[in-house]
């Protein structure tokens, strides 16, 4: 019985990690290997984030096989930019 509880707990935890909270957006960031970040929707209105999206569109377009918004810049750059938005 304890094993069943552990499995249910791990499945529910796994499900939660794939969900995006209301008011947020999942983006995939990276030049080669993509990492998933969940960001507030308010970032989309910030001029610094909009500039990043414009650069990405100019360089790479918006056709992305992962299905989500993909930002092919370094993860360090993305973290640096988003840390300024808070």
N, CA, C and O atoms as a MOPAC input file, in Angstrom:
PM7 MOZYME 1SCF
protein

 N      0.82100 1    -1.19600 1     0.00000 1
 C      0.00000 1     0.00000 1     0.00000 1
 C      0.86700 1     1.26200 1     0.00000 1
 O      0.52900 1     2.24900 1    -0.65400 1
 N      1.95900 1     1.23000 1     0.71800 1
 C      2.84100 1     2.39600 1     0.74900 1
 C      3.43700 1     2.67500 1    -0.62500 1
 O      3.66600 1     3.83100 1    -0.98000 1
 N      3.69000 1     1.61600 1    -1.40200 1
 C      4.23300 1     1.78900 1    -2.73800 1
 C      3.22600 1     2.51500 1    -3.62500 1
 O      3.60100 1     3.38800 1    -4.40700 1
 N      1.94500 1     2.15500 1    -3.50400 1
 C      0.89100 1     2.80900 1    -4.28500 1
 C      0.81100 1     4.29700 1    -3.98400 1
 O      0.64000 1     5.11200 1    -4.89000 1
 N      0.93400 1     4.64400 1    -2.72700 1
 C      0.89400 1     6.06700 1    -2.34000 1
 C      2.09200 1     6.81100 1    -2.92300 1
 O      1.95100 1     7.93300 1    -3.40900 1
 N      3.27400 1     6.18900 1    -2.87500 1
 C      4.47300 1     6.83100 1    -3.41500 1
 C      4.33200 1     7.04300 1    -4.91200 1
 O      4.70500 1     8.09800 1    -5.42400 1
 N      3.79400 1     6.04700 1    -5.63000 1
 C      3.62400 1     6.18100 1    -7.07200 1
 C      2.65500 1     7.29600 1    -7.40300 1
 O      2.92000 1     8.10900 1    -8.28800 1
 N      1.53100 1     7.34100 1    -6.69800 1
 C      0.56500 1     8.41000 1    -6.95600 1
 C      1.18200 1     9.77400 1    -6.68900 1
 O      0.97500 1    10.72200 1    -7.44600 1
 N      1.92900 1     9.85700 1    -5.62100 1
 C      2.57600 1    11.12600 1    -5.28200 1
 C      3.56400 1    11.52000 1    -6.37500 1
 O      3.61300 1    12.68800 1    -6.76200 1
 N      4.35500 1    10.56900 1    -6.88100 1
 C      5.32600 1    10.91400 1    -7.91100 1
 C      4.62900 1    11.27800 1    -9.21800 1
 O      5.09400 1    12.17400 1    -9.92200 1
 N      3.51700 1    10.60200 1    -9.56600 1
 C      2.78700 1    10.95500 1   -10.77600 1
 C      2.17800 1    12.34600 1   -10.64800 1
 O      2.22100 1    13.12700 1   -11.60000 1
 N      1.61400 1    12.66700 1    -9.49200 1
 C      1.00900 1    13.98700 1    -9.33400 1
 C      2.07100 1    15.07300 1    -9.34900 1
 O      1.82300 1    16.16200 1    -9.86600 1
 N      3.24500 1    14.80700 1    -8.79600 1
 C      4.34400 1    15.77100 1    -8.82900 1
 C      4.82100 1    15.96400 1   -10.26000 1
 O      5.09500 1    17.08700 1   -10.68500 1
 N      4.92000 1    14.85300 1   -11.01200 1
 C      5.35500 1    14.94500 1   -12.40100 1
 C      4.35800 1    15.75200 1   -13.21000 1
 O      4.75600 1    16.56800 1   -14.04100 1
 N      3.07700 1    15.54200 1   -12.98500 1
 C      2.05200 1    16.27600 1   -13.72000 1
 C      2.15200 1    17.77500 1   -13.42000 1
 O      2.06100 1    18.60200 1   -14.32800 1
 N      2.33900 1    18.11600 1   -12.15000 1
 C      2.43400 1    19.52000 1   -11.77100 1
 C      3.62500 1    20.20900 1   -12.42300 1
 O      3.54100 1    21.39200 1   -12.75400 1
 N      4.72900 1    19.49900 1   -12.61600 1
 C      5.91100 1    20.12800 1   -13.19200 1
 C      5.69600 1    20.49600 1   -14.65400 1
 O      6.40300 1    21.35700 1   -15.17800 1
 N      4.72900 1    19.85700 1   -15.33000 1
 C      4.44800 1    20.16300 1   -16.73100 1
 C      3.39900 1    21.25400 1   -16.89000 1
 O      3.24100 1    21.80300 1   -17.98000 1
 N      2.69000 1    21.57000 1   -15.83500 1
 C      1.63700 1    22.57900 1   -15.90500 1
 C      2.22500 1    23.97800 1   -15.80900 1
 O      3.27100 1    24.20000 1   -15.19800 1
 N      1.52500 1    24.90400 1   -16.42600 1
 C      1.93400 1    26.30400 1   -16.36900 1
 C      0.88100 1    27.03900 1   -15.54600 1
 O     -0.30400 1    26.98300 1   -15.87600 1
 N      1.29100 1    27.72600 1   -14.48300 1
 C      0.31700 1    28.44100 1   -13.65100 1
 C     -0.39000 1    29.54000 1   -14.44100 1
 O      0.15300 1    30.08300 1   -15.40400 1
 N     -1.58500 1    29.84900 1   -14.02000 1
 C     -2.35100 1    30.93100 1   -14.64700 1
 C     -1.52700 1    32.22000 1   -14.59000 1
 O     -0.92500 1    32.54500 1   -13.56700 1
 N     -1.51500 1    32.94600 1   -15.71500 1
 C     -0.77000 1    34.19500 1   -15.77200 1
 C      0.69700 1    34.01900 1   -16.13500 1
 O      1.48100 1    34.96400 1   -16.04000 1
 N      1.07000 1    32.81100 1   -16.55100 1
 C      2.45700 1    32.51300 1   -16.91500 1
 C      2.51100 1    31.86500 1   -18.29200 1
 O      1.48600 1    31.47900 1   -18.85500 1
 N      3.72700 1    31.75400 1   -18.82400 1
 C      3.96100 1    31.20600 1   -20.15000 1
 C      5.22500 1    30.35800 1   -20.10200 1
 O      6.21900 1    30.75400 1   -19.49500 1
 N      5.18700 1    29.19100 1   -20.74200 1
 C      6.38600 1    28.35900 1   -20.82800 1
 C      7.15000 1    28.74800 1   -22.09300 1
 O      6.56600 1    28.86300 1   -23.17000 1
 N      8.44800 1    28.94800 1   -21.95200 1
 C      9.31200 1    29.22400 1   -23.09600 1
 C     10.48700 1    28.25500 1   -23.03600 1
 O     10.88700 1    27.80300 1   -21.96300 1
 N     11.02500 1    27.94900 1   -24.20300 1
 C     12.17200 1    27.04800 1   -24.30600 1
 C     13.36900 1    27.87600 1   -24.75100 1
 O     13.32700 1    28.55200 1   -25.77900 1
 N     14.43700 1    27.81200 1   -23.96100 1
 C     15.58300 1    28.68900 1   -24.17300 1
 C     16.85200 1    27.86300 1   -24.33500 1
 O     17.08700 1    26.90600 1   -23.59800 1
 N     17.65600 1    28.24700 1   -25.30200 1
 C     18.95200 1    27.61100 1   -25.48600 1
 C     19.34100 1    27.58600 1   -26.93800 1
 O     18.49400 1    27.59300 1   -27.83000 1
 N     20.63900 1    27.55700 1   -27.16200 1
 C     21.14000 1    27.53600 1   -28.52900 1
 C     21.11600 1    26.12100 1   -29.10200 1
 O     20.73100 1    25.93100 1   -30.25600 1
 N     21.51300 1    25.14800 1   -28.32800 1
 C     21.49400 1    23.74900 1   -28.77400 1
 C     20.49100 1    22.96100 1   -27.94500 1
 O     19.45300 1    22.53600 1   -28.45100 1
 N     20.80200 1    22.77100 1   -26.69200 1
 C     19.90000 1    22.06500 1   -25.78500 1
 C     18.94300 1    23.07500 1   -25.15800 1
 O     19.37500 1    24.06000 1   -24.56000 1
 N     17.66200 1    22.82800 1   -25.29700 1
 C     16.65100 1    23.76800 1   -24.80400 1
 C     16.26500 1    23.44700 1   -23.36300 1
 O     16.11200 1    22.28600 1   -22.98300 1
 N     16.11200 1    24.50500 1   -22.57600 1
 C     15.64800 1    24.37600 1   -21.20100 1
 C     14.32900 1    25.12100 1   -21.08600 1
 O     14.17500 1    26.21000 1   -21.63900 1
 N     13.38400 1    24.54000 1   -20.37200 1
 C     12.06000 1    25.13300 1   -20.21700 1
 C     12.05500 1    26.10300 1   -19.04000 1
 O     12.47800 1    25.75900 1   -17.93600 1
 N     11.57100 1    27.32100 1   -19.28900 1
 C     11.39300 1    28.33000 1   -18.25000 1
 C      9.92300 1    28.72100 1   -18.22700 1
 O      9.28000 1    28.78300 1   -19.27400 1
 N      9.39700 1    28.98000 1   -17.05800 1
 C      8.02900 1    29.48200 1   -16.92200 1
 C      8.13800 1    30.92200 1   -16.44400 1
 O      8.68400 1    31.19900 1   -15.37600 1
 N      7.60800 1    31.82900 1   -17.25300 1
 C      7.75000 1    33.25900 1   -16.97000 1
 C      6.38000 1    33.90800 1   -16.83700 1
 O      5.40900 1    33.40300 1   -17.40000 1
 N      6.27900 1    35.00900 1   -16.10900 1
 C      5.00400 1    35.73500 1   -16.02500 1
 C      4.64300 1    36.34800 1   -17.37900 1
 O      5.52100 1    36.79700 1   -18.11600 1
 N      3.36600 1    36.36500 1   -17.69700 1
 C      2.90900 1    36.98400 1   -18.94700 1
 C      3.28100 1    38.45700 1   -19.02200 1
 O      3.44900 1    39.00300 1   -20.11300 1
 N      3.41100 1    39.09900 1   -17.87300 1
 C      3.74600 1    40.52600 1   -17.84800 1
 C      5.08400 1    40.81000 1   -18.52800 1
 O      5.30700 1    41.92800 1   -18.99200 1
 N      5.98100 1    39.81900 1   -18.59800 1
 C      7.26300 1    40.01600 1   -19.27400 1
 C      7.06900 1    40.36400 1   -20.74700 1
 O      7.88600 1    41.07600 1   -21.33100 1
 N      5.99100 1    39.86400 1   -21.34600 1
 C      5.75100 1    40.11100 1   -22.76600 1
 C      5.54700 1    41.58500 1   -23.07400 1
 O      5.76300 1    42.00900 1   -24.21000 1
 N      5.13900 1    42.36800 1   -22.09600 1
 C      4.91800 1    43.80300 1   -22.29000 1
 C      6.15200 1    44.64300 1   -21.97400 1
 O      6.16500 1    45.84300 1   -22.24500 1
 N      7.17300 1    44.03600 1   -21.41400 1
 C      8.36000 1    44.79100 1   -21.01500 1
 C      9.23600 1    45.07000 1   -22.24700 1
 O      9.50800 1    44.15800 1   -23.02800 1
 N      9.67500 1    46.31900 1   -22.42400 1
 C     10.47900 1    46.68300 1   -23.60500 1
 C     11.74800 1    45.84100 1   -23.78500 1
 O     12.11100 1    45.51800 1   -24.91500 1
 N     12.41800 1    45.48600 1   -22.70100 1
 C     13.64100 1    44.68900 1   -22.80000 1
 C     13.33300 1    43.28700 1   -23.33800 1
 O     14.08100 1    42.75900 1   -24.16100 1
 N     12.24300 1    42.69000 1   -22.87600 1
 C     11.85500 1    41.36200 1   -23.35100 1
 C     11.36700 1    41.43400 1   -24.79600 1
 O     11.64300 1    40.54000 1   -25.59600 1
 N     10.64300 1    42.50200 1   -25.12400 1
 C     10.17900 1    42.67200 1   -26.50300 1
 C     11.35500 1    42.82100 1   -27.46600 1
 O     11.31300 1    42.32100 1   -28.59100 1
 N     12.39100 1    43.50200 1   -27.02300 1
 C     13.59500 1    43.64600 1   -27.84900 1
 C     14.24400 1    42.28700 1   -28.10100 1
 O     14.68500 1    42.00200 1   -29.21400 1
 N     14.30000 1    41.44900 1   -27.06400 1
 C     14.83900 1    40.10000 1   -27.21800 1
 C     14.00900 1    39.31100 1   -28.23700 1
 O     14.56800 1    38.63800 1   -29.10200 1
 N     12.68500 1    39.39100 1   -28.13800 1
 C     11.81700 1    38.67300 1   -29.07400 1
 C     11.98700 1    39.17500 1   -30.50700 1
 O     11.96100 1    38.38400 1   -31.45000 1
 N     12.16000 1    40.47400 1   -30.67300 1
 C     12.38000 1    41.02700 1   -32.02300 1
 C     13.68500 1    40.51200 1   -32.62100 1
 O     13.73900 1    40.16200 1   -33.80000 1
 N     14.73100 1    40.46600 1   -31.80800 1
 C     16.01800 1    39.95000 1   -32.28800 1
 C     15.90500 1    38.47700 1   -32.68300 1
 O     16.45000 1    38.04700 1   -33.70000 1
 N     15.19100 1    37.72100 1   -31.86500 1
 C     14.99900 1    36.29500 1   -32.14700 1
 C     14.22500 1    36.12400 1   -33.45100 1
 O     14.57600 1    35.28600 1   -34.28100 1
 N     13.17400 1    36.91700 1   -33.62600 1
 C     12.37700 1    36.82500 1   -34.84900 1
 C     13.21800 1    37.15700 1   -36.08000 1
 O     13.13700 1    36.46000 1   -37.09200 1
 N     14.02300 1    38.21400 1   -35.99900 1
 C     14.86100 1    38.62100 1   -37.13200 1
 C     15.87400 1    37.54600 1   -37.49800 1
 O     16.10100 1    37.27000 1   -38.67600 1
 N     16.48200 1    36.94200 1   -36.48000 1
 C     17.54200 1    35.96400 1   -36.73400 1
 C     17.01400 1    34.58200 1   -37.08000 1
 O     17.56500 1    33.90900 1   -37.95100 1
 N     15.94100 1    34.14700 1   -36.40000 1
 C     15.53300 1    32.75100 1   -36.48900 1
 C     14.10200 1    32.54200 1   -36.96400 1
 O     13.73100 1    31.41600 1   -37.29200 1
 N     13.29500 1    33.58500 1   -37.01000 1
 C     11.88500 1    33.40600 1   -37.35700 1
 C     11.12200 1    32.77900 1   -36.20300 1
 O     11.65700 1    32.63400 1   -35.10400 1
 N      9.87900 1    32.41000 1   -36.45100 1
 C      9.06500 1    31.84300 1   -35.37600 1
 C      8.57200 1    30.43800 1   -35.67000 1
 O      7.58300 1    30.00700 1   -35.07600 1
 N      9.22200 1    29.71000 1   -36.56100 1
 C      8.87400 1    28.31900 1   -36.81000 1
 C      9.68600 1    27.45500 1   -35.84700 1
 O     10.90300 1    27.32800 1   -35.98600 1
 N      9.00500 1    26.86900 1   -34.87800 1
 C      9.70300 1    26.09100 1   -33.86700 1
 C      9.05200 1    24.73100 1   -33.69900 1
 O      7.86000 1    24.65600 1   -33.40200 1
 N      9.79800 1    23.66400 1   -33.88200 1
 C      9.23900 1    22.31800 1   -33.82300 1
 C      8.78000 1    21.89200 1   -32.43100 1
 O      8.02700 1    20.92500 1   -32.31800 1
 N      9.20100 1    22.57000 1   -31.37500 1
 C      8.81200 1    22.16500 1   -30.02300 1
 C      7.37500 1    22.55800 1   -29.71100 1
 O      6.80400 1    22.07600 1   -28.73300 1
 N      6.78000 1    23.42800 1   -30.53000 1
 C      5.39400 1    23.79900 1   -30.31400 1
 C      5.21600 1    25.00500 1   -29.40300 1
 O      4.17100 1    25.65400 1   -29.45500 1
 N      6.18500 1    25.31900 1   -28.58600 1
 C      6.09700 1    26.47000 1   -27.70700 1
 C      6.96600 1    27.59100 1   -28.22300 1
 O      7.60500 1    27.47300 1   -29.26800 1
 N      6.98100 1    28.66600 1   -27.48700 1
 C      7.84200 1    29.79200 1   -27.84200 1
 C      9.28300 1    29.39000 1   -27.54500 1
 O      9.62700 1    29.08800 1   -26.40300 1
 N     10.11300 1    29.38900 1   -28.57000 1
 C     11.51200 1    29.00400 1   -28.42200 1
 C     12.38300 1    30.23300 1   -28.62200 1
 O     12.23900 1    30.96100 1   -29.60400 1
 N     13.28600 1    30.45200 1   -27.67900 1
 C     14.20000 1    31.58700 1   -27.74200 1
 C     15.61100 1    31.02100 1   -27.82000 1
 O     16.17000 1    30.60800 1   -26.80400 1
 N     16.19900 1    30.99800 1   -29.03000 1
 C     17.50200 1    30.36600 1   -29.21300 1
 C     18.67900 1    31.27000 1   -28.85200 1
 O     19.55900 1    31.52100 1   -29.67500 1
 N     18.68100 1    31.74700 1   -27.62900 1
 C     19.82800 1    32.51300 1   -27.13300 1
 C     20.43000 1    31.70900 1   -25.98600 1
 O     19.86200 1    30.69700 1   -25.57500 1
 N     21.55700 1    32.14400 1   -25.47400 1
 C     22.16100 1    31.41500 1   -24.35900 1
 C     21.25500 1    31.52600 1   -23.13100 1
 O     20.60400 1    32.54700 1   -22.90600 1
 N     21.23300 1    30.47200 1   -22.36300 1
 C     20.41200 1    30.47200 1   -21.14700 1
 C     20.90300 1    31.52000 1   -20.16100 1
 O     20.10200 1    32.09900 1   -19.42700 1
 N     22.20800 1    31.77400 1   -20.13300 1
 C     22.76100 1    32.80200 1   -19.24300 1
 C     22.23200 1    34.19000 1   -19.61200 1
 O     21.87800 1    34.97900 1   -18.73600 1
 N     22.18100 1    34.48300 1   -20.91600 1
 C     21.64800 1    35.77000 1   -21.37200 1
 C     20.17900 1    35.90400 1   -20.99200 1
 O     19.74700 1    36.95700 1   -20.52500 1
 N     19.41400 1    34.83500 1   -21.19400 1
 C     17.98900 1    34.86600 1   -20.86300 1
 C     17.78100 1    35.12500 1   -19.36500 1
 O     16.94800 1    35.94800 1   -18.98400 1
 N     18.52800 1    34.43100 1   -18.53600 1
 C     18.41300 1    34.61500 1   -17.08600 1
 C     18.81700 1    36.03600 1   -16.70900 1
 O     18.18700 1    36.65300 1   -15.84900 1
 N     19.85600 1    36.55600 1   -17.34300 1
 C     20.30200 1    37.92400 1   -17.06700 1
 C     19.19600 1    38.92800 1   -17.41400 1
 O     18.90300 1    39.82900 1   -16.62900 1
 N     18.59100 1    38.76900 1   -18.58200 1
 C     17.52900 1    39.69400 1   -19.01700 1
 C     16.31800 1    39.58700 1   -18.10000 1
 O     15.79800 1    40.60500 1   -17.64200 1
 N     15.86200 1    38.36800 1   -17.82800 1
 C     14.65900 1    38.21800 1   -17.00400 1
 C     14.89800 1    38.65000 1   -15.56200 1
 O     13.95700 1    39.06800 1   -14.88700 1
 N     16.13200 1    38.55900 1   -15.07500 1
 C     16.39900 1    39.02500 1   -13.71500 1
 C     16.25700 1    40.54400 1   -13.59400 1
 O     15.99600 1    41.06600 1   -12.51100 1
 N     16.43000 1    41.24000 1   -14.71100 1
 C     16.26000 1    42.71000 1   -14.72800 1
 C     14.79400 1    43.11600 1   -14.76400 1
 O     14.45500 1    44.26100 1   -14.46700 1
 N     13.92000 1    42.17300 1   -15.12900 1
 C     12.49600 1    42.50100 1   -15.27900 1
 C     11.73000 1    42.41500 1   -13.98300 1
 O     10.59100 1    42.87800 1   -13.90800 1
 N     12.31100 1    41.84800 1   -12.98700 1
 C     11.59000 1    41.63000 1   -11.71500 1
 C     11.52900 1    42.85400 1   -10.87000 1
 O     10.95900 1    42.82400 1    -9.78000 1

